[in-house]
Amino acid sequence: MLGPRNQFIRVIEYNRTQLDCPFFGSPIPTLRWFKNGQGSNLDGGNYRVHENGTLEISTVRKEDQGKYTCVATNILGNAENTVRLEVKEPTRIVKGPEDQIARRGSTVRLDCRVRWDNTLRLTVTWMKDDTQLYISSRMKKEDDGLTIFGVAEKDQGAYTCVAKTELDQDFAKAYLTILETSSSPTSHLTTILRDKPDPPMDLELTDLAERSVRLTWIPGDDNNSPITGFIVQFEEDRYQPGTWHNLASVPGNVNSALLRLSPYVNYQFRVLAINDLGSSMPSPTSERYQTNGAPPEVNPSDVRGAGTRKDNMEITWTPLNSTQAYGPNLRYNVKWRQRQSGEAWNNVTVWNNRHVVWNTPVYTPYEIRVQAENEYGRAPDPNTVIGYSGEDCKY
């Protein structure tokens, strides 16, 4: 066995993971995987054993938690190694902030209620207009939300709650609109009842294209307060079914929007109307619109290569998120070779965000490339980064 002994790995439920078991022998050994030291060989169904000994679990569930043993056997004997797998509950924002319209000087509450695996350390941060929010004396950050006292025009913008553990993260966004306070007449000859608008209706999709669609609707009654804008939201049923996200906003005198779409998403839409008193209930949903898949447009970021032992180099990267996948079976083509060696590239395809290269010379520079790929093709050629194998440290 070539890899580290008795590994311990934590993964998020419903993700794909790989348990490594690099081996070597002569004659070439037969390798088998077992769970909890018993049962039949693991291969098939949710499990797949690669030629290099790696056990891939395509969709990890709670019942997959346990101790996995790989056993390499030839006529001269056998060797084994173990990997302990812990499966953690995904981090989810169960009640996120909602779009609000508030008058200057009022108090605003933005919710961010999170469910997570309490064996992991959770941090919750707030962003405003995609920049980390400075929590001033007018603000109170709590475990389940953010309160802003005496809101002013400068508080208007998009607020994002980011819930993050060491293994995963979730986020939710809402837009806060600040209105000027208006003086009221001292007397009224007639009382006019004003209210939030009724929801839009009769949503229709036209101008269907690969990356766009036009959504048209009929406004509801403004209830004696003019409609100042509409917010278009979308939901998709592949990555976060049942969760609605803001997609576009248009002025109140417009009743359609040309929506820019991403590949490989099964969209449905709804519209909310806004006036000075707040937002309407959501409209009935549109019919669904499925966009075709496409090759990824970006490659993973933060590609690194570093030794964890003197004879290896671990290649890691930040994987693409669900809106960047653009198609099924997202995977990564990993290439490496010694720097300025002129030798052919080594390569391997993996489905997670790491690969360990073994039997490397001590502290040697390597050229590394990681390219995203799905069933529709590959992302553009990736940049080359330089990593180093492990050092022979003597203390």
GIQUIDA-V708085 format. One record per pair of residues at least 6 apart in sequence whose ideal C-beta (glycine too) atoms are under 7 Angstrom apart, sorted by the first residue. I is the first residue (numbers start at 1). J is the second residue. D is the distance in Angstrom with one decimal. If there is no record, write none. Layout:
# GIQUIDA-V708085
((I:J:D) (I:J:D))
This chain:
# GIQUIDA-V708085
((1:23:5.6) (1:72:6.8) (1:79:5.1) (1:81:4.7) (2:22:4.1) (2:23:6.3) (2:24:5.9) (2:358:5.1) (3:20:5.6) (3:21:6.4) (3:22:4.6) (3:81:6.7) (5:81:6.0) (6:82:5.5) (7:83:4.5) (8:84:4.9) (9:19:6.8) (9:83:6.2) (9:85:5.4) (10:86:4.7) (10:88:5.9) (10:167:6.2) (11:17:4.5) (11:60:5.3) (11:85:6.9) (11:87:6.1) (11:88:6.9) (12:88:5.5) (12:90:5.1) (12:167:5.3) (12:168:4.8) (13:60:6.0) (13:61:6.2) (13:62:6.2) (13:87:5.3) (13:88:6.6) (13:89:6.0) (13:90:5.8) (14:59:5.9) (14:60:6.7) (14:90:6.6) (15:60:5.7) (16:57:6.9) (16:58:5.6) (16:59:6.7) (16:351:4.9) (16:352:6.3) (17:57:5.3) (17:60:5.4) (17:352:6.0) (18:54:5.0) (18:55:6.9) (18:56:5.0) (18:350:6.7) (18:351:6.8) (18:352:5.2) (19:54:6.7) (19:55:4.4) (19:68:5.6) (19:83:4.6) (19:85:6.9) (20:54:5.3) (20:356:6.2) (21:31:6.7) (21:53:4.0) (21:54:6.6) (21:55:6.9) (21:70:3.7) (21:81:5.8) (22:52:6.5) (22:53:5.8) (22:358:5.4) (23:29:6.1) (23:31:5.9) (23:53:5.1) (23:72:4.4) (25:72:6.3) (25:74:5.3) (27:74:4.9) (27:75:6.4) (29:72:3.9) (29:73:5.6) (29:74:4.4) (30:73:5.3) (31:53:5.1) (31:70:6.1) (31:72:4.9) (32:41:4.5) (32:71:5.3) (33:41:6.6) (33:42:4.2) (33:49:6.1) (33:55:4.8) (33:68:6.1) (33:70:5.2) (34:41:6.8) (34:42:6.6) (34:69:4.9) (34:71:6.9) (35:42:6.1) (35:66:5.4) (35:68:5.6) (36:66:4.9) (36:67:5.6) (37:67:6.9) (37:69:6.1) (42:55:6.5) (43:49:4.9) (46:57:5.9) (46:58:5.5) (46:59:6.2) (47:55:6.4) (47:57:6.1) (48:56:4.5) (48:58:6.9) (49:55:5.6) (50:56:6.5) (53:70:6.3) (55:68:6.6) (56:351:6.5) (57:64:5.9) (60:87:5.6) (61:87:6.9) (62:87:5.3) (64:85:6.6) (64:87:5.9) (65:85:5.9) (65:86:5.8) (65:87:4.4) (66:85:6.3) (67:82:5.8) (67:84:5.2) (68:82:6.7) (68:83:4.8) (68:85:6.1) (69:80:5.6) (69:82:5.0) (70:80:6.4) (70:81:5.5) (71:78:5.7) (71:80:4.5) (72:78:6.3) (72:79:5.2) (88:117:4.2) (88:119:6.8) (88:120:6.1) (88:167:6.0) (89:116:6.7) (89:117:4.1) (90:168:6.0) (91:114:6.7) (91:116:4.3) (91:163:5.4) (91:165:5.4) (91:168:5.1) (91:169:6.1) (91:170:5.1) (92:115:5.1) (92:170:5.5) (93:112:6.2) (93:113:7.0) (93:114:5.5) (93:161:6.3) (93:163:5.6) (93:170:5.0) (93:172:4.6) (94:113:5.3) (94:114:7.0) (94:115:5.1) (95:111:5.0) (95:113:4.0) (96:111:6.4) (96:112:6.1) (96:161:6.0) (96:172:2.8) (96:174:6.9) (97:110:4.0) (97:111:5.6) (97:112:6.4) (97:159:5.8) (97:161:6.0) (97:172:6.1) (97:174:3.6) (98:174:5.3) (99:174:5.0) (99:175:4.9) (99:231:6.1) (99:246:7.0) (99:279:6.1) (100:108:6.1) (100:174:6.9) (100:176:5.4) (101:177:4.5) (101:179:6.2) (101:274:6.3) (101:278:5.5) (101:279:6.9) (102:108:4.9) (102:151:5.4) (102:176:6.7) (102:178:6.0) (103:179:5.1) (103:181:5.3) (104:151:6.4) (104:152:6.0) (104:153:6.8) (104:178:5.7) (104:179:6.8) (104:180:5.9) (104:181:5.3) (105:150:5.5) (105:151:6.9) (105:181:6.3) (106:151:5.9) (107:147:6.6) (107:148:6.9) (107:149:5.2) (108:148:4.7) (108:151:5.4) (108:176:6.3) (109:145:6.1) (109:147:5.2) (110:145:5.7) (110:146:4.6) (110:159:5.6) (110:174:6.5) (111:144:6.6) (111:145:4.6) (112:124:6.2) (112:144:6.4) (112:145:5.2) (112:146:6.9) (112:161:3.6) (112:172:6.8) (113:144:4.7) (114:122:6.6) (114:124:6.5) (114:163:4.4) (116:122:5.1) (116:163:6.8) (116:165:6.1) (120:165:4.0) (120:166:6.2) (120:167:6.3) (121:165:6.3) (121:166:6.4) (122:163:6.4) (122:165:5.6) (123:164:5.3) (124:161:6.6) (124:163:5.2) (125:132:6.5) (125:162:4.9) (126:133:4.2) (126:141:7.0) (126:146:5.6) (126:159:6.3) (126:160:7.0) (126:161:6.0) (127:133:6.0) (127:160:4.1) (127:162:6.4) (128:157:5.2) (128:159:5.7) (129:157:4.6) (129:158:5.5) (135:141:5.2) (138:148:6.3) (138:149:4.9) (138:150:5.7) (139:146:6.4) (139:147:6.8) (139:148:5.3) (140:147:4.5) (148:155:5.8) (151:178:5.6) (152:178:6.8) (153:178:5.4) (155:176:6.4) (155:178:6.0) (156:176:5.9) (156:177:5.9) (156:178:4.4) (157:176:6.4) (158:173:5.8) (158:175:5.2) (159:173:6.9) (159:174:5.7) (159:176:6.0) (160:171:5.5) (160:173:4.4) (161:171:6.4) (161:172:5.2) (162:169:6.3) (162:171:4.7) (163:169:6.3) (163:170:5.2) (173:246:6.6) (175:246:6.7) (179:276:6.2) (192:224:5.4) (193:224:6.4) (194:223:6.3) (194:224:4.6) (194:225:4.6) (194:277:6.2) (195:223:4.0) (195:277:6.2) (196:223:6.7) (196:275:6.5) (196:277:4.9) (196:278:4.6) (196:279:6.6) (196:280:5.7) (197:220:5.6) (197:221:6.7) (197:222:5.0) (197:223:5.9) (197:227:5.4) (197:273:4.1) (197:275:5.2) (197:280:4.5) (198:220:3.0) (198:221:4.5) (198:223:6.7) (198:280:6.0) (199:220:5.3) (199:273:6.6) (199:280:4.5) (199:281:4.7) (199:282:6.1) (199:283:4.6) (200:217:4.2) (200:218:6.4) (200:219:5.6) (200:220:5.7) (200:230:6.9) (200:271:4.4) (200:273:5.7) (200:283:4.2) (201:217:6.8) (201:218:5.3) (201:220:6.3) (201:283:6.0) (201:284:6.6) (202:217:6.3) (202:218:4.6) (203:215:6.4) (203:217:5.0) (203:269:6.5) (203:271:6.6) (203:283:6.0) (203:284:6.7) (203:286:4.2) (204:216:4.8) (205:213:5.4) (205:215:6.1) (205:286:5.9) (205:287:6.4) (205:289:5.8) (206:214:4.9) (206:216:6.5) (207:213:6.4) (207:214:4.0) (210:291:6.8) (210:292:6.2) (211:260:6.5) (211:261:5.4) (212:258:5.9) (212:259:6.2) (212:260:5.6) (212:261:5.9) (213:259:5.5) (213:261:6.4) (213:289:5.6) (214:256:5.9) (214:258:5.2) (215:232:6.2) (215:256:6.4) (215:257:5.4) (215:259:5.8) (215:269:5.4) (215:286:6.6) (216:255:6.4) (216:256:4.2) (217:255:5.7) (217:271:5.1) (217:283:6.4) (218:255:6.8) (219:227:6.0) (219:255:5.9) (219:273:6.1) (220:273:6.2) (220:280:6.4) (222:275:6.0) (225:275:4.2) (225:276:5.2) (225:277:5.5) (226:252:6.5) (226:275:6.1) (227:252:3.9) (227:273:5.1) (227:274:6.7) (227:275:5.3) (228:252:4.6) (228:274:5.5) (228:275:5.7) (228:276:7.0) (229:249:5.8) (229:250:6.6) (229:251:5.8) (229:252:5.1) (229:274:4.6) (230:249:6.8) (230:250:5.2) (230:252:6.8) (230:271:5.5) (230:272:6.8) (230:273:5.7) (230:274:6.9) (231:246:6.0) (231:249:5.1) (231:272:4.7) (231:274:6.7) (232:247:5.0) (232:248:4.4) (232:257:5.3) (232:259:6.6) (232:269:6.1) (232:271:5.5) (233:244:4.5) (233:245:6.2) (233:246:5.6) (233:247:6.1) (233:269:6.8) (233:270:5.4) (234:245:5.8) (234:247:4.8) (234:267:5.2) (234:268:6.9) (234:269:5.4) (235:242:6.7) (235:243:6.4) (235:244:5.1) (235:268:5.5) (236:265:4.9) (236:266:5.5) (236:267:5.8) (237:266:5.3) (238:265:6.9) (238:266:6.1) (239:322:4.0) (247:259:6.0) (248:257:4.9) (248:259:5.9) (250:257:5.1) (261:267:6.5) (261:291:5.2) (262:291:6.8) (262:323:5.5) (263:291:5.3) (263:292:6.2) (263:293:5.3) (263:294:4.0) (263:326:4.4) (263:327:6.8) (264:291:6.4) (264:293:4.0) (264:325:6.8) (264:326:5.3) (264:327:4.9) (265:291:5.4) (266:288:5.7) (266:290:4.7) (267:288:6.5) (267:289:4.8) (268:285:5.0) (268:286:5.5) (268:288:4.7) (269:285:6.9) (269:286:4.4) (270:282:4.5) (270:283:5.0) (270:285:5.0) (271:283:4.6) (272:279:4.8) (272:280:5.4) (272:282:5.6) (273:279:6.9) (273:280:4.3) (293:326:6.0) (293:327:3.5) (293:328:7.0) (293:374:6.8) (293:375:6.7) (293:376:4.6) (294:326:4.9) (294:327:6.5) (294:376:5.4) (295:326:6.6) (295:374:6.7) (295:376:5.0) (295:377:3.3) (295:378:5.8) (295:379:6.2) (296:320:6.3) (296:324:6.3) (296:325:6.8) (296:326:5.1) (296:372:4.2) (296:374:6.1) (296:379:4.0) (297:326:6.9) (297:379:6.5) (298:320:6.8) (298:324:5.9) (298:379:6.1) (299:370:6.4) (299:371:5.6) (299:372:5.2) (299:379:4.9) (299:382:4.4) (300:317:4.0) (300:318:5.7) (300:319:5.5) (300:320:6.1) (300:332:6.4) (300:370:5.4) (300:372:6.1) (301:317:6.9) (301:318:4.8) (302:317:5.9) (302:318:4.4) (303:317:4.5) (303:368:6.1) (303:370:5.0) (303:385:4.9) (304:316:5.3) (304:387:6.2) (305:313:5.1) (305:315:5.0) (305:366:5.7) (305:368:4.9) (305:387:1.7) (305:388:6.5) (306:313:6.8) (306:314:6.1) (306:387:6.1) (306:388:6.4) (307:313:5.3) (307:388:6.4) (307:389:4.7) (307:390:2.3) (307:391:6.5) (308:314:5.2) (308:390:6.4) (309:390:4.9) (310:362:5.4) (310:390:4.4) (310:391:6.3) (310:392:4.5) (311:358:6.5) (311:359:6.0) (311:360:5.9) (311:390:6.5) (312:356:5.6) (312:357:6.2) (312:358:5.1) (312:360:5.9) (312:389:6.6) (312:390:5.8) (313:357:4.7) (313:360:5.2) (313:366:6.1) (313:387:5.9) (313:388:7.0) (313:389:4.3) (313:390:6.9) (314:354:6.3) (314:356:5.1) (315:334:5.9) (315:336:6.7) (315:354:6.7) (315:355:4.9) (315:357:6.8) (315:368:5.8) (315:387:6.6) (316:353:6.1) (316:354:4.8) (317:353:5.5) (317:370:5.1) (318:353:6.9) (319:353:4.6) (320:330:6.3) (320:372:5.6) (325:374:6.3) (326:374:6.1) (326:376:6.9) (327:374:3.4) (327:375:5.1) (327:376:4.4) (328:374:6.3) (328:375:5.1) (329:374:5.8) (329:375:5.0) (330:372:6.7) (330:374:5.0) (331:349:5.5) (331:350:6.7) (331:351:5.1) (331:373:5.5) (332:350:5.5) (332:370:5.5) (332:371:6.8) (332:372:6.0) (333:347:6.2) (333:349:5.6) (333:371:4.5) (333:373:5.8) (334:347:6.5) (334:348:5.3) (334:350:6.1) (334:355:4.9) (334:370:5.4) (335:345:4.4) (335:346:6.7) (335:347:4.6) (335:369:4.4) (336:346:5.4) (336:357:6.1) (336:366:5.1) (336:367:6.7) (336:368:5.0) (337:343:5.4) (337:345:5.1) (337:346:6.2) (337:366:6.6) (337:367:5.6) (338:364:6.0) (338:366:5.9) (339:365:4.1) (339:366:6.1) (339:367:5.3) (339:386:6.4) (348:355:6.0) (360:389:3.7) (361:389:6.4) (362:389:6.7) (362:390:6.9) (362:391:6.5) (362:392:4.6) (363:388:5.8) (363:389:6.1) (363:390:6.9) (363:391:4.7) (364:388:6.8) (364:389:4.9) (365:386:5.6) (365:388:5.7) (366:387:5.1) (366:389:6.8) (367:384:5.1) (367:386:6.5) (368:384:6.9) (368:385:5.1) (368:387:5.0) (369:382:4.7) (369:384:5.5) (370:382:5.8) (371:378:5.8) (371:379:5.7) (371:382:4.7) (372:379:4.3) (373:379:6.9))
